[in-house]
Amino acid sequence: MLFDDDAELEDEFKSAAFTSDDVRAMERPLLDDGMPLMRMAASATAMTARVMMARAHVSPDTARIVLLAGGGDNGGDGLFAAAELAHDGVELTVVAVGRSLHEQGLAALRAEGGELIVLDPDADIPGFAGPEDAQEAADLFDDAIGVIETSHLVIDAMTGIGLNGALRGIPAHIAAEVGEDGELPDTIALPHGRSGDEFPLVLAVDTPSGVGINDGTLPGPYIPADVTITFGALKPCDLLPPATYVCGRQVLVDFGFDTEPFTPAVEAVTRRTAAQAVRLPHITDAKYSRGVVGLVTGSDEYPGAAVLSSEAAANSNVGMVRYVGPVRAQDMVLRRVPEAVMGKGHVQSWVVGSGVPAGPDEGDVDQQRKRIGALLAHYAADEAGSEEMPPIVVDAGALDLLPESCVPQVLITPHAGELARLISERDEDVTAEDVMAEPLAWATRAWELTGATVLLKGAVTVVVGDDDAGNAQAFVSGSAPAWLASAGAGDVLAGTLGAVLAQNAPTLEQLPDQTAIYAAVGAYIHGLAATLASASTQSGLCEPVVYDDRDPIAFLQAMEPDDVPDDAITGTLGSPIRAGDVADQLPLAFGTLVSLYDAESDDSDDSSDGGDDGGSAPDSPKPDGSDAVRVYSSDGGSGIIDGTVANGPRDDDDDDEIVLDADRDYTDEELDALADAILAQYEDPER
C-alpha cells in the first residue's frame, strides 16, 4: 500500500484483514515483477528479533535463538532471517519440523553457521541426516524441546497462511509441548498485547502456528506469540478472537499491496471510523433532530438496568430519551436523568430487554415483556411496513421474543451464553463454549437464522450483518480494557448503541445494511469510555506497529514498551471501574472523537492514529521523570530519543545519549546511521 503520509490509507491498512487466498493474489503481481518479498520479510523479521532481544537486555554474543522451520515459504522467511541473526553472532539453532527446507534459505544459513536439528526420519535435506529409528527420533525430539525451552527467543516459522485446520505431525507435537494443547487463552490482560517477560520469547512469522488463519479459531495445539510479524496485509486471525489473543504485539510489514480490488474478510473499527459516525450538531438543530432514543428496559426486579441504559443513551450525543417501564424504574431514571421523558412517543431508535426477565416468572408474564413482544412483532420480515421501522437494539431478556425472521435494522446483543440459547431454540445444538471457540462462525449462523444484525459481546466484540447483497459482512471492536467485565456494562452498551443508531437514523432509513458498522462503532465508543474511566492502555485489540525500513527510528520508538516506575500503583493497567463510571465518561468519549474533526490541531492529528488501543488514556510516567522515549541497546545500555516524540534534556556528559533535533530535516542516510547507533552490535554496515 505504501501510504506515506496519507493517514486514511494507513488507517485502512491497519484495520482491514483479508483471506489467505486474497493475500496470495495480492502478492502475485509483485512476485512476477521480481520484487524480493521473501528477503524483505526476512529482513523485517530479523530486525524485529533484534528489537525483542534488545528490549529483554540480551546482547548478541549471549543470545540463544531457535528457529522452528517448516518446508514452505514461511520457513524460507525464517531461514533468511536466521542467517542475518547468525551473522550478528547469536547462537542460532534451527529445528527442521518437516521433510524439507527452503533451498536458498538453507544455503544462506549454512554460509553464516548455526546448528540444525532434523526431526523427521523421512526428511530429505541436503547435507543433514534425520533420525534412523524411532528411539533416535524420540531422543532428538527431547533434545529439540530442551533447546527451545532454554533459549531466549523462538522464531516460529513452522507453518504459513496455507495451513487449513489443526497442526499435524511433528509441528503439532512441538506446539503441544512448548505452547498450548488447544485450550482457549486465559492470561492476564497486559497493555499493548504484551505477555510476561519469561524466556523464551516467541516471534511468530506471519501467523502463530496452529491458529485458524481465516476464521480466528484455535483448532488444536498452537504456540502463543509475544510478537507476530505479518506481511503485506492483516489476516483474519490477527483480528478475530480467540486467535487474536495469542498473536501478542503485532508488527505489520508494508509490501505495497494493491488491496482495492479485494473485499476485507473482517474490519476493525478505528478511532477515525468511529469519529465519522458521530453526528455533529447543526445550527438549526432541535432536540428531535439530534435523535430520540426510546427505552423499554429495566423491571421491578432489575430497575438499575433502566437507569444505566437511560443514562448511557442521554450521554451519547442525542437530543432526547424516552423511557417506558414500571413506576419504580421511572422514579430511579428521573433521579439520574431528570430530562428523560416518561412514556411512548416518536423515536429514531428503540432499546429493549436490558434488565428484563428472560422468561415468564411462575406464570406471571412481566409487563415489560408484553410491551417488548408487541413492539418486536412489527419487525418481522414478513410484516407490512417492517422495513420502515426505526432501528432497535434487542438485549438480554428480549432475545427470546424475536420474530422468527427479522429485518436487518434489528440489532441483537447477546453474550456467548445468550447466543447459544438463541441458536439452540432454533433446533441447533450449541453451547457457550462452542460460541467462545468459534465466535465468527456462530455469530454468522445467528445472522443466517434470524436475519438480525448480530453483536456478540466479548473482549473483542464481533458484529455480523447484511452487506445489502445477501452476504455476511463482519466487523470487530476491541477498544475496551478488561476492567469493563462488570455488572451493568451491557446495559450501558445497549443505551450507547441506541444513541448511535438514533443519531444516524437518516442514513439507516436508506441503508439498513449499515446497521452492522454503526453497531461496531457503538461498541468502540463504549470501550473508549471504559478506557477513559479506568485510565488503562490495555485493550482487546492493539493497533499494529507498521514496519517500514525507510523509517527505522519510528519502528524502534513504536516497539518500545511503556516504562512504569517500580513504585507505580496503577501504571498502564489502570484501575477497576463499574458500569456507572463508563456511562459518566461517554460525553468525553464522544468529545475525543469529535476532536478529530479539528484539522488544525496537531494534537487531534496525533490522536487519530489511536486505533483500538484506547490512546486517550494518560501517558504513564517515565522512570527518569522526563517525557523521553527510552530504547535499550543490545548491551543493556540505553539511549534517549527525543525531538518530535519527546523533549527530554540532553546530557552532554552521556556518550550513549542520542538526540534528534526536532527542527532538522534528516536525510534517509542520517536516519539509518542513527538506527545503527542504537543497535550498533546488531547492524551490518553493508546491509
Residue pairs with C-beta under 8 A, 6 or more apart in sequence:
1 9
1 12
1 13
1 254
1 256
1 257
1 258
1 259
2 254
2 256
3 9
3 10
3 13
3 254
7 272
7 605
7 608
7 609
8 272
10 546
10 609
11 270
11 272
11 273
11 608
11 609
11 611
12 259
13 233
13 252
13 254
13 259
13 546
14 234
14 252
14 270
14 543
14 544
14 546
14 611
15 234
15 267
15 268
15 269
15 270
15 273
15 611
16 233
16 234
16 259
16 264
16 267
16 268
17 233
17 234
17 235
17 236
17 238
17 239
17 240
17 264
17 265
17 266
17 267
17 268
18 26
18 233
18 234
18 235
18 236
18 259
18 262
18 264
18 265
19 213
19 214
19 235
19 236
19 265
20 161
20 162
20 213
20 214
20 235
22 233
22 262
22 265
23 161
23 232
23 233
23 235
23 257
24 161
25 262
26 232
26 233
26 257
26 258
26 259
26 262
27 37
27 232
27 255
27 257
29 258
30 37
30 255
30 256
30 257
31 37
35 255
37 231
37 232
37 255
38 73
38 76
38 77
38 80
38 105
39 80
40 253
40 255
40 549
41 77
41 80
41 81
41 205
41 206
41 229
41 231
41 253
42 76
42 77
42 78
42 79
42 80
42 81
42 83
42 84
42 105
43 80
43 81
43 84
43 549
43 687
44 229
44 231
44 251
44 253
44 547
44 549
45 77
45 78
45 81
45 155
45 203
45 205
45 229
46 81
46 84
46 85
47 547
47 549
47 552
47 555
48 203
48 227
48 229
48 251
48 547
48 559
49 65
49 81
49 85
49 153
49 155
49 203
50 85
50 88
50 634
50 679
50 682
51 555
51 556
51 559
51 679
52 153
52 201
52 203
52 226
52 227
53 59
53 60
53 63
53 65
53 90
53 152
53 153
53 634
54 631
54 632
54 633
54 634
54 679
54 682
55 559
55 560
55 561
55 632
56 152
56 197
56 199
56 201
57 632
57 636
58 152
58 153
58 634
59 634
59 635
59 636
59 681
60 88
60 89
60 90
60 634
60 681
60 682
61 89
61 90
61 681
63 90
63 91
63 152
63 153
64 90
64 91
64 93
64 150
64 151
64 152
64 153
65 82
65 85
65 90
65 91
65 92
65 93
65 151
65 152
65 153
65 154
65 155
66 92
66 93
66 94
66 95
66 147
66 148
66 151
66 153
66 154
66 155
66 200
67 78
67 79
67 81
67 82
67 92
67 93
67 94
67 95
67 154
67 155
67 157
68 78
68 95
68 97
68 148
68 154
68 155
68 156
68 157
68 158
68 171
68 174
68 209
68 223
69 75
69 78
69 79
69 82
69 94
69 95
69 96
69 97
69 98
69 101
69 102
69 105
69 157
69 158
70 97
70 98
70 157
70 158
70 159
70 160
70 171
71 96
71 98
71 99
71 100
71 101
71 102
72 102
72 159
72 160
72 162
73 102
73 160
74 157
74 158
74 159
74 160
74 161
74 205
74 206
75 98
75 101
75 102
75 105
75 157
75 158
76 102
76 104
76 105
77 105
77 157
77 205
77 206
77 231
78 105
78 155
78 157
78 205
79 94
79 101
79 102
79 105
79 106
79 108
79 109
79 157
80 104
80 105
80 108
80 109
81 155
81 157
81 205
82 92
82 94
82 109
82 114
82 155
83 105
83 108
83 109
83 111
83 112
83 114
84 112
84 684
84 687
85 92
86 92
86 109
86 112
86 113
86 114
87 112
87 684
88 681
88 682
88 684
89 681
92 109
92 112
92 113
92 114
92 115
93 114
93 115
93 116
93 117
93 147
93 151
94 101
94 109
94 114
94 115
94 116
94 117
95 117
95 119
95 144
95 147
95 148
95 174
96 116
96 117
96 118
96 119
96 120
96 123
96 125
96 128
97 119
97 120
97 158
97 169
97 170
97 171
97 174
98 120
98 123
98 170
98 171
99 120
99 122
99 123
99 124
99 125
100 123
100 124
100 125
101 125
106 125
106 126
109 116
110 127
116 125
116 128
117 140
117 143
117 144
117 147
118 125
118 128
118 129
118 130
118 131
118 140
119 130
119 131
119 137
119 140
119 141
119 144
119 170
120 130
120 170
121 130
121 131
121 132
121 133
121 134
121 137
122 130
123 130
130 137
131 137
131 139
131 140
141 170
141 173
144 174
145 174
145 177
145 178
148 154
148 174
148 178
148 200
149 178
149 200
150 200
151 199
151 200
152 199
152 200
152 201
153 199
153 200
153 201
153 202
153 203
154 178
154 200
154 201
154 202
154 203
154 223
155 203
155 205
156 202
156 203
156 204
156 205
156 208
156 209
156 223
156 225
157 205
158 167
158 171
158 174
158 175
158 209
158 223
159 167
159 171
159 207
159 209
159 210
160 205
160 206
160 207
161 206
161 207
161 213
161 235
163 209
163 213
164 213
165 212
165 219
165 220
166 172
166 182
166 210
166 219
166 220
166 221
167 175
167 209
167 210
167 220
167 221
167 222
171 209
171 210
172 210
172 220
172 221
173 221
174 223
175 181
175 209
175 210
175 220
175 221
175 222
175 223
176 221
178 223
179 209
179 210
179 221
179 222
179 223
179 224
180 218
180 221
180 222
180 223
180 224
180 246
181 220
181 221
182 218
182 219
182 220
182 221
182 222
184 218
184 242
184 436
184 437
185 218
185 224
185 242
185 245
185 246
187 195
187 245
188 196
189 459
189 481
189 482
189 538
189 573
190 196
190 538
190 573
191 536
191 537
191 538
191 561
191 562
191 572
191 573
191 613
192 249
192 537
192 538
192 542
192 561
192 562
192 613
193 247
193 248
193 249
193 250
193 542
194 226
194 248
194 249
194 561
195 224
195 226
195 248
201 226
201 227
202 208
202 223
202 224
202 225
202 226
202 227
202 248
203 225
203 226
203 227
203 228
203 229
204 223
204 225
204 227
204 228
204 229
204 247
204 248
205 229
206 228
206 229
206 230
206 231
206 235
207 213
207 228
207 230
207 235
207 237
207 238
207 247
208 222
208 223
208 224
208 225
208 228
208 237
208 243
208 246
208 247
209 222
209 223
210 218
210 219
210 220
210 221
210 222
210 223
211 217
211 218
211 222
211 237
211 243
211 246
211 247
212 218
212 219
212 237
212 243
213 235
213 236
213 237
214 235
214 236
214 237
214 265
215 236
215 237
215 240
215 438
215 440
215 441
216 236
216 237
216 239
216 240
216 241
216 242
216 243
216 244
216 439
216 440
217 242
217 243
217 437
217 438
217 441
218 242
218 243
218 246
218 437
222 246
223 246
224 246
224 248
225 246
225 247
225 248
226 248
226 249
227 248
227 249
227 250
227 251
228 238
228 247
228 248
228 249
228 250
228 251
229 250
229 251
229 252
229 253
229 547
230 238
230 250
230 251
230 252
230 253
230 544
231 253
231 255
232 253
232 254
232 255
232 257
233 252
233 257
233 259
234 250
234 252
234 544
236 265
236 266
236 440
237 243
237 244
237 247
238 244
238 247
238 250
238 544
239 266
239 267
239 268
239 460
239 476
239 478
239 541
240 266
240 439
240 440
240 460
240 462
240 476
241 439
241 458
241 459
241 460
241 462
241 476
241 540
242 436
242 437
242 439
244 460
244 478
244 540
244 541
245 459
245 460
249 542
249 545
249 559
250 542
250 544
250 545
251 544
251 545
251 546
251 547
251 559
252 544
252 545
252 546
252 547
253 546
253 547
254 546
254 547
254 548
265 474
266 440
266 474
266 475
266 476
267 474
267 475
267 476
268 475
268 476
268 477
268 478
268 541
268 611
268 612
269 475
269 476
269 477
269 479
269 517
269 520
269 521
269 523
269 524
269 612
270 543
270 610
270 611
270 612
271 524
271 528
271 592
271 593
271 596
271 607
271 608
271 609
271 610
271 611
271 615
272 596
272 608
273 517
273 521
273 524
274 521
274 524
274 525
274 528
274 593
275 593
275 594
275 596
275 597
275 608
277 500
277 504
277 517
277 518
277 521
278 317
278 503
278 590
278 593
278 594
279 290
279 291
279 317
279 503
279 504
280 594
280 597
281 290
282 289
285 319
286 319
287 319
287 320
288 319
288 320
288 346
289 319
290 317
290 318
290 319
290 320
290 503
291 317
291 318
291 319
291 320
291 348
291 349
291 499
291 502
291 503
291 505
292 318
292 319
292 320
292 321
292 322
292 345
292 346
292 347
292 348
292 349
292 502
293 313
293 318
293 320
293 321
293 322
293 347
293 348
293 349
293 350
293 351
293 495
293 498
293 499
293 502
294 321
294 322
294 323
294 324
294 344
294 345
294 347
294 349
294 350
294 351
295 306
295 309
295 310
295 313
295 321
295 322
295 323
295 324
295 325
295 350
295 351
295 352
295 495
295 498
296 324
296 325
296 350
296 351
296 352
296 353
296 356
296 368
296 371
296 372
296 375
297 305
297 306
297 309
297 310
297 323
297 325
297 351
297 352
297 353
297 354
297 355
297 356
297 368
297 395
297 491
297 494
297 495
298 304
298 305
298 306
298 307
298 309
298 325
298 326
298 329
298 332
298 333
298 354
298 355
298 356
298 368
299 305
299 306
299 325
299 326
299 329
299 355
299 356
299 357
299 366
299 368
299 397
300 326
300 328
300 329
300 366
301 355
301 357
301 361
301 366
302 355
302 356
302 357
303 325
303 326
303 328
303 329
303 332
303 355
304 332
304 355
304 488
304 491
305 354
305 355
305 356
305 396
305 488
305 491
306 323
306 325
306 329
306 330
306 332
306 333
306 354
306 355
307 329
307 332
307 333
307 336
307 337
308 354
308 488
308 491
308 492
308 495
308 579
308 580
308 583
309 351
309 354
309 355
309 491
309 492
309 494
309 495
309 498
310 321
310 323
310 333
310 336
310 337
310 340
310 495
311 336
311 337
311 492
311 495
311 580
311 583
312 491
312 492
312 493
312 494
312 495
312 496
312 499
312 582
312 583
312 586
313 321
313 351
313 495
313 496
313 498
313 499
314 321
314 337
314 339
314 340
314 495
315 583
315 584
315 586
315 587
316 495
316 496
316 499
316 500
316 525
316 586
316 590
317 499
317 503
317 590
318 499
318 502
318 503
320 339
320 341
321 337
321 339
321 340
321 341
322 340
322 341
322 342
322 343
322 344
322 345
322 347
323 329
323 330
323 333
323 340
323 341
323 342
323 343
324 342
324 343
324 344
324 371
325 333
325 368
326 367
326 368
330 342
333 340
333 342
334 340
334 342
347 390
347 502
348 390
348 391
348 501
348 502
348 503
348 505
349 390
349 391
349 392
349 393
349 498
349 499
349 501
349 502
349 505
350 375
350 390
350 391
350 392
350 393
350 498
351 392
351 393
351 395
351 494
351 495
351 497
351 498
352 372
352 375
352 376
352 392
352 393
352 394
352 395
352 398
353 372
353 393
353 394
353 395
353 396
353 397
353 398
353 399
353 401
353 494
354 395
354 396
354 397
354 490
354 491
354 494
354 495
355 396
355 397
355 491
356 366
356 368
356 369
356 372
356 396
356 397
356 398
357 366
357 369
357 397
358 396
358 397
358 399
358 400
359 397
359 400
360 366
360 369
366 397
368 397
369 397
369 398
369 401
372 397
372 398
372 401
373 401
375 392
376 392
376 394
376 398
376 401
376 402
376 403
376 410
377 383
377 403
378 385
378 386
378 389
379 386
379 389
379 392
379 403
379 406
379 407
379 409
379 410
380 386
380 403
380 404
380 405
380 406
380 407
381 403
381 405
381 406
381 407
381 451
382 405
383 403
386 407
387 407
387 512
388 509
389 407
389 409
390 409
390 501
390 502
390 505
391 409
391 410
391 411
391 501
391 502
391 505
391 508
391 512
391 515
392 409
392 410
392 411
393 411
393 413
393 494
393 497
393 498
393 501
394 401
394 402
394 410
394 411
394 412
394 413
394 452
395 412
395 413
395 490
395 491
395 494
396 413
396 418
396 490
396 494
399 412
399 414
399 418
399 421
399 422
400 421
400 422
400 425
402 410
402 412
402 422
402 450
402 452
404 450
405 450
405 451
406 450
406 451
406 452
407 451
407 512
408 451
408 452
408 453
408 465
408 466
408 512
408 513
408 515
409 453
409 501
409 508
409 512
409 515
410 450
410 451
410 452
410 453
411 452
411 453
411 455
411 497
411 501
411 515
411 519
412 422
412 446
412 450
412 452
412 453
412 454
412 455
413 455
413 457
413 490
413 493
413 494
413 497
414 422
414 446
414 454
414 455
414 456
414 457
415 456
415 457
415 458
415 490
416 432
416 433
416 435
416 436
416 439
416 456
416 457
416 458
417 432
417 435
419 432
419 435
419 442
419 443
419 446
419 454
419 456
420 430
420 431
420 432
420 434
420 435
420 442
422 446
422 450
423 430
423 442
423 445
423 446
423 449
424 430
426 449
428 445
428 449
430 442
434 442
435 442
435 456
436 458
439 456
439 458
439 462
440 462
440 464
440 474
442 456
443 454
443 456
443 462
443 463
443 464
443 474
444 454
444 464
444 472
444 474
446 452
446 454
446 456
446 464
447 453
447 454
447 464
447 465
447 466
447 472
448 472
451 466
453 463
453 464
453 465
453 466
453 515
453 516
453 519
454 462
454 463
454 464
454 465
455 461
455 462
455 463
455 497
455 519
455 520
455 523
456 462
456 463
456 464
457 490
457 493
457 523
458 540
459 478
459 480
459 482
459 485
459 540
460 476
460 477
460 478
460 540
460 541
461 476
461 477
461 478
461 520
461 523
461 527
461 540
462 474
462 475
462 476
463 474
463 475
463 476
463 477
463 516
463 517
463 519
463 520
463 523
464 472
464 473
464 474
464 516
465 472
465 473
465 513
465 515
465 516
465 517
465 519
466 472
466 473
466 512
466 513
466 516
467 473
467 513
468 511
468 513
473 513
473 516
474 516
475 516
475 517
475 519
475 520
476 520
476 541
477 520
477 521
477 523
477 524
477 527
477 540
477 541
477 612
478 527
478 539
478 540
478 541
478 542
478 612
479 523
479 524
479 527
479 528
479 531
479 539
479 540
479 541
479 612
479 613
479 614
480 523
480 526
480 527
480 528
480 530
480 531
480 539
480 540
480 614
481 527
481 530
481 531
481 534
481 536
481 538
481 539
481 574
481 614
482 538
482 540
483 530
483 534
483 536
483 574
483 575
483 576
483 577
484 526
484 527
484 530
484 534
484 577
484 582
486 576
486 577
486 578
486 579
487 578
487 579
488 578
488 579
488 580
489 526
489 530
489 579
489 582
491 579
492 526
492 529
492 579
492 582
492 583
492 586
493 522
493 523
493 526
495 583
496 522
496 525
496 526
496 529
496 586
497 519
497 522
497 523
497 526
499 522
500 518
500 519
500 521
500 522
500 525
501 508
501 515
501 518
501 519
501 522
504 514
504 518
507 514
508 514
508 515
508 518
524 612
525 586
525 589
525 590
525 593
526 582
526 586
527 539
527 540
527 614
528 589
528 592
528 593
528 614
528 616
529 582
529 583
529 585
529 586
529 588
529 589
530 577
530 581
530 582
530 585
531 537
531 539
531 574
531 614
531 616
531 617
532 585
532 588
532 589
532 592
532 616
532 617
533 577
533 581
533 582
533 584
533 585
534 574
534 575
534 576
534 577
534 581
534 617
535 570
535 574
535 575
535 617
535 618
536 572
536 573
536 574
536 575
536 614
536 617
537 562
537 572
537 574
537 613
537 614
537 615
537 617
537 620
538 572
538 573
538 574
538 614
539 612
539 613
539 614
540 612
541 611
541 612
541 613
542 611
542 612
542 613
543 609
543 610
543 611
543 612
543 613
545 555
545 558
545 559
546 555
546 558
547 555
548 554
548 555
550 668
551 671
552 671
552 672
552 675
553 641
553 660
553 671
553 674
553 675
556 631
556 641
556 675
556 678
556 679
557 629
557 631
557 641
557 645
560 629
560 630
560 631
562 571
562 572
562 619
562 620
563 620
563 622
563 623
563 630
564 571
564 572
564 620
564 621
565 621
565 623
568 620
568 621
571 620
572 617
572 620
574 617
592 607
592 616
595 601
595 603
595 604
595 607
596 604
596 607
596 608
597 604
598 604
599 605
607 615
607 616
609 615
610 616
619 627
622 628
622 630
623 630
624 630
624 648
626 640
626 646
626 648
626 649
627 642
627 646
627 647
627 648
628 640
628 641
628 642
628 646
628 647
628 648
629 640
629 641
629 642
629 645
629 646
630 638
630 639
630 640
631 638
631 639
631 641
631 678
632 638
633 639
633 656
633 678
633 679
633 680
633 681
634 679
634 680
634 681
634 682
635 681
637 656
638 656
639 656
639 657
639 658
639 677
639 678
640 648
640 650
640 657
640 658
640 659
641 658
641 659
641 660
641 678
642 648
642 650
642 659
642 660
642 662
643 659
643 660
643 661
643 662
644 660
644 662
645 660
647 662
650 657
650 659
651 657
658 674
658 677
658 678
660 666
660 674
666 674
675 683
676 683
676 685
